[in-house]
Amino acid sequence: MADLNKSIGDLREAERKFRASAVTANNGILPATVPQAIVPASQTAYDAYMMLATDVATLFTAQTGLDVAPEKLGMSRVLLNF
């Protein structure tokens, strides 16, 4: 379970990096939604988040036996709620 907790912490950090890159790409203004935030300048950070989210979901399933639906992997909250 320690591996899962560390992975979730890493995922939160990747989410923060994506948020920061989205704000930078939007001239210092926080985009209102995730789709608005995914622009070429923040695409790399978003891709890194999604790759890590997939890994965390796999680890979660392996350790708990509970599947994570693919639609649950993306950032579902608006960016203002990070």
Order of alpha helices (4+ residues) and beta strands (2+ residues): alpha-alpha-alpha
